[in-house]
Amino acid sequence: MPAATRYLGKAMKRKEDPRLIQGLAHYVDDLVLPHLQYAAILRSPYAHAKIRSIDVSKAQAAPGVSLVLTGADLRDRIGMVPCAAQIPDMKSAPRPVLALDRVRFAGEGVAVVVATSRYAARDAVDLIEVDYDPLTPVVDPEKAIQKGSPVLYDDHKDNIAYRWELEGGDVKAAFKNADKVVKQRLLNQRLIPVAMETRGVVAEYKPGERQLTVWSSTQIPHLLRTQIAAMLDLPEYSVRVITPEVGGGFGSKLNVYAEEALTGYLAMRLGVPVKWIESRRENFQTTIHGRDQIDDIEVAIKKDGTILGLRVRAIADLGAYYQLLTPLIPTLTGLMASGCYKIPAIRVELTGVLTNKMSTDAYRGAGRPEATYLVERALDLVAAELKKDPVEVRRKNFPKLAEFPYATPTGVIYDSANYPRSLDLALKLSGYAKLRREQAKARKQGRVMGVGISTYVEICAMGPSSAMPAGGWESATVRIEPSGMVNLMTGASPHGQGQETSFAQLGAEILGIEPGDVNVIHGDTAIVPYGIGTFGSRGTAVGGTAAYMALMKLRTKLATLAGFLMEEDPSKLVFDKMKIFSKAHPKKSIGFGEVVAAAYTAKTLPPGMEPGMDATSFFEPSNFTFPFGAHVCVVEIDKETGDVRLLKYIAVDDCGNVLNPLLVDGQVHGGIVQSFGQAMLEEAVYDEQGQLITGELTDYAIPRAADLPWLETDRTVTPSPVNPMGVKGVGEAGTIGATPALANAVADALAPFGVRHVDMPFKRERIWKLMQKGTRRAK
Amino acid sequence: MSAEIQVRVNGKSYQSQVEPRLLLVHYLRDVLGLTGTHVGCETSICGACTVLLDGRAVKSCTVLAVQASGSEITTIEGVSALPPVNGSGLHPVQEGFWEKHGLQCGFCTPGMILSSIELLRDNPSPSRPEIRQAISGNLCRCTGYQHIVMAVEYAAKKMKSKKR
């Protein structure tokens, strides 16, 4: 990163906000095209059933209806929903765009109606008659893998999607040499991502130009274009994906969905543009879910708190089909099972299970919150077992600073860290020692108070292409227009993260111009070079680095040209305040715009220099980055009701160098609150029939403003050596670090009731029952 | 079947024939083209569709267009014209959201802004818990709400200084 910081690191307010705060932005549903028609989908009410027959005649005859199609009509016309993840010996679980002869989760699409209005399309959906032959649903993942369970796929002998193992270090010896072994079963419940904007697609086909344009609320426009082209058997140049404003993703839009190809197909078939907007109920039923993992852990320890080994047996409920990355996500738990500790021996055995539910996939954190949760709960269980302070056990097991880059037995290399520094700061900010004294006092008064700590590390900046199914690089093109205005095109596709601002800051810093003169363009495959997208905390660390590289190429070209025009040494030139000048003769300068214009008029260019002023870079990261931090929180539980109240939350995060602290704070706050949701409120519940009984926002609580205390955030800065800006990524830190801190606080609060562990979410009923049981036992 | 309605939206009068079941939010978005009001849940939980109906913040996904006939409606597109009008072309609440990074994806923002405007009209100096309570009918999945609370505090301060 350039040493000067006129703009970088500054809390600049966002360039994207004026349109968003005035109602001038355009999300997918805001697009209107001439002759637009609307699609609505009939979805299976059964979790598991055979389709005997479908009668669409009444729907077809309904007012305003132009087309009704079933899965059978689409056979061989649209390819299967793609899965990019491959795990050795993984069973197949192909999902057609609409069900063919069998449905495997409640909400699976069965037929589609296109009509001249939203209301007419929904009305006609109700007129379709389907004759189902219900089958026994497979709901509980543990029962699903027992002998005798019904099987989802006729060509499978059981519901085990795959078994995956990871072992590093001498696990047997670790457990043999242990003074004690601490065991616990941990449930990481199924969650619903709930982006505030549901999914939506608009498609338009122009047969003369052979051009299908698909507007979709997605995090991955280019990957989506490639997949839509394949699913519809079109040349890739015939498909253009445009990502307008995206109302939140959290991983749920890091996917290729049936409706994205289907809407494209409908527009081609009807010759009119078609819009499909997901209802919130559909969003709950058919947009990917997150987590859903059962982890049985065993920790081999010495009496002094040293951890010798960790064994994890995990069951991941994948749902009925594979979406884009479904099978891959739980394996990330294995990669990060070492947490921020030196655990010499680790073994992870993972079983992926097929059940009659919606697919799980990447939800903010994606596999790593599960890892951090199990490691951080393990550390607290060890501390409780040895009657030690959780802080002491953590400190004892941090790798030494000299050991970085630190290679874990799970095969990843932590780039840089200073775990004690972030922990010390969090303890200081929270007044940890005082909190423990307050807790002792509160307990004497009969109050139920808990203090929770989590020290986490996460894996970000996804990532080296060797570890990523579709490649892990990112692209950027920077074009300085003849007027000196800059268009910066990023292959990352931000959707709320604020890169229109932070990349403008970066451009302004490197070129010595104003952020207002740098326009960031993203999310249009016809304009932006091929890119991977925004997910896995990669926007800045990978996408930003590609932008940095392209900007530096242009800076070099500008310096060469300016040096030539001014007869100065290009390597000694400074770019600042719209001027380029030599350090040696600062009074002699040339205007930035003048140099750019010279590149375009091309009258006097140095020998060999091409005219024009644009550059493209692809950044391939050599490693992931590993942000980390320490969180401390305080909860108090109402003894009468079991209500858990979060009183205090302190977060110290280290995401390396920071381009815009305002954006980092926003990411951290949002992440912590999503964690709060998992810990306290959220749980996707399927009943025994496979019905999603938390199927709307009326039945599935996400955090509200009044649920939360003031979050106190701070930072340490440990630059990453993996990229030139030393940035690490922060999009998922909150969701990774905070859940275990909250869980540890609740377990700590309940310790006087003889409780070692309680599974999330910490709803009143569950907590109240535990306190009742504990009180009875004490009597 | 259709019914005639008359409404004033952002100071402009409209007369329309609508289906009696047409939701107000669809009327605003699809008939009038005011797409700044968003549909987030269709069950009046999330508040993305919040508008002011005769001055009160309501969730327009659970109001029928015919119920709004004869009413005065303000959507996000009309907010800058609400008092106190200042030189920037933005309402102080909009300014607060911009200054304090009170939004990320922006989808909940129009509803949040309208609920906040109602709060500050009724209670010009709200405490933090009062702000949190007032926006608890508006869900945001991005910000964790803290910057939104700061945005409303900013606006409250600004609006008080305007009155003086």
Interface residues (C-beta under 8 A of the other chain):
Chain A: K13 R14 E16 D17 P18 L20 I21 Q22 G23 L24 A25 H26 Y27 D29 D30 V32 R118 Y119 V194 A195 M196 E197 T198 E245 V246 G247 G248 G249 F250 I277 S279 R280 H495 G496 Q497 G498 L662 L663 D665 G666 H669 G670 G671 I672 V673 Q674 E696 L697 T698 I702 P703 R704 A705 A706 L708 W710 L711 G734
Chain B: E19 R21 L22 H26 R29 D30 G33 L34 T35 G36 T37 H38 V39 G40 C41 E42 T43 I45 C46 A48 T75 I76 E77 V79 S80 L90 Q94 F97 W98 E99 H101 L103 Q104 C105 G106 F107 C108 T109 P110 I113 R128 P129 I131 R132 Q133 I135 S136 N138 L139 C140 R141 C142 T143 G144 Y145 Q146 H147 I148 V149
